[in-house]
Every structure is written in structure tokens, then in C-alpha cells.
Amino acid sequence: MKKFLPTILLVVICVGGFIYASNKSFFKKEEPIDVKQLISIKADDVKSVSLPDGDNRIEMSRKDESTWEMQKPANVPLSSSTVDGWVNSFAYLTYTSKVDENATDLAQYQLDKPLLTYQVTMKDGTAHKLLIGKALPVAGTSYAKLEESPVVYELSDDTIQTLAQTADSFADQRALPFNYDKVVSMTVEWKGQKWALTKAQSDKSVFESTWKLGDKELKPEEGTPLLDAAIGLEGSGLPQAASAVKVDNPELKIEVKEKDGDKETSNVYVGKVAETNVNIVKQGGAWAYAVALDSVQALYDQGVAAMTAPSPSPSAAASVAPSVTPSASVSPSAAK
């Protein structure tokens, strides 16, 4: 009997382990997640969209597979990726629950005169209109329905908020839309003072090359932040027609030179202070962008700071080595 004892103990342990695992649902199949999708459409098949913006409507349509155009309230340049994001949000809307599967009295939900209406029109001409009614007694939710369906849904306000956008949120707000990877120099002149950043190694990429700022040499990680700050200048509100904005006697002038192969191009952007903004226009361009004055000042100051920052001397670098103690060999400027 003793010789079978180890086997008996092993069987008992295995059985006990199986029972424990079963109780902990280790062997149960995962239940599929019930995605309550409100509408079934393909985002790529959407041809145009219409949504509210206060008392006005925003209307946009595809120019081609990757580009969108705005018809209302103004034909401004768009960030097509932002519009694509909105379309995807609409295509994958989910609801919380079904309130009424065959609603006949829409007035009780304020869906006869909806508070908000969002519409997408497909390439085949089919329109899908989402109506948003009054809030439910449950906080954070509202009644909603598709115009073509009798079902009334409970929709979370967070879901609705993903669709609530303003016209300027779709606009391409870049005041200096240069080709970052192609830049070989950038000159910034602000209120009569200027600095110039130049790529020092033509055979290397923007991120690998050293840079010259005035007479000072900068490492790649010291030069590219100035390009980051410049390309990050963005307007607020809808871009305005350049012809409607005065930029004579500009306080700001930024020249960006790019090189693609053997071809070198130069683009000049000028800006005029208007209260707390600087209206920036590309010379020969169609649009003006109201950029925060503080952002423009920060760009100029960043260049000045990089140009005037002291460079560590070789003797100063040696003095901080672990095996060397401070000595008279440290330069006075480094000792400070």
C-alpha cells in the first residue's frame, strides 16, 4: 500500500486543482462583448457631412479619397485627418440602451424638434441623419434616433460630445506649413531683431545634422527644437482671407528655405501685431492666421536663448570627470 501512496497523493492534488480551477472559471469560454452599435456604415463610403455649430451648419465633402473641402461656413483649408476622425466617430457610434423600439410619439422625447441634427451622406446618395432630443432622467444621457428608424435610443452625453465640433476645429491652422524634413535654413526677424538657423551638414537628415545659429554650432537636438516651435505656430478661429488682413510694415518676417534634391525653394511669412495676436500671411498665399503673440515671442526668445547659452569648455568638461578634483585648470567662466 505504501508504494501506491505517492500516486494516490498526486491524483488527489490533480483533482483538487481541477476543482479549484473550475470554480475560478479558468475553463470557461470568454463571453463575446456585446457592442451596441447604433449604425452600420463604412467610414470610407461617406461622401459628405453636415453638423451644427451654434446657429450655423458646417458642411464638408470629399474632394478625393484623402482630401476634404468645407463648403459652409467658409471654404477654408482643412485638416483632412480631423474630418476623417469625425466620420469614424459617427460610423462607430454606440448606444447605451433602447428606450422605445417603435416610437410613434416623438414629442415626448423632443425628437420631433430635435436639439441637434448630424447627417452623413454616402457615395450612393443615401443619407443617415442622427437626431438628438432632450436629456433622460438618468444624468449624462439623452434621447436619440436615426431619422430612418423608429427606434429611440439612450445615448451617453460623452458619445454625443465626440460629434460636437466647431468649424475652426476642422481647419488646418498651421501658419507655417513648411516641409520639416527638407529645411536647410530658417531666418526669424521680430521687431527689428533677427537670428538665422542654418543646417551645417547637407549630407545628413534634419535630425542628424548639426546646425549653425549665428556663429554658434548646435547639436541636432539643440537645432531642431527651433523648427518644432516654428511649425507649431497655429492660428485660432477660422483662417481669414489674406486680402482682408493688413500686414503692411510687418513686425514679423520668417523665411524658410527648403531643398529637395537639387531644387531649392524659399517661402516668406510676414506678420502684423493685432492686439494679442499676430496675423501671419505667407507672401503670395491666400490665408491669414491669427497666432497668439506670446507664441511668436516665445519662438524668437528661444532662438536668442540658444544662441547666447554658454558652451562648456573642454577644461570644464574635464574638471567634472570622476577621477579629477576641481583645480586651477578650470576656466573662470566654468567656475562660475
Secondary structure, DSSP 4 states (H G I P E B T S, - for coil): -GGGHHHHHHHHHHHHHHHHHHHTTTTSPPPPP---BS----GGGEEEEEEEETTEEEEEEESSSS-EEEEES----B-HHHHHHHHHHHHT-B-SEEEETT---GGGGT-SS-SEEEEEEETTS-EEEEEEEEEPSSTTEEEEEETT---EEEEEHHHHHTT---HHHHB--BSS---GGGEEEEEEEETTEEEEEEES-TTS-TTTS-EEETTEEE-HHHHHHHHHHHHT-BB-SS-EEGGGS--SS-SEEEEEEEEETTEEEEEEEEEEEETTEEEEEETT-SEEEEEEHHHHHHHHHHHHHHHHSPPPPHHHHHHTSTT----TTS-HHHH-
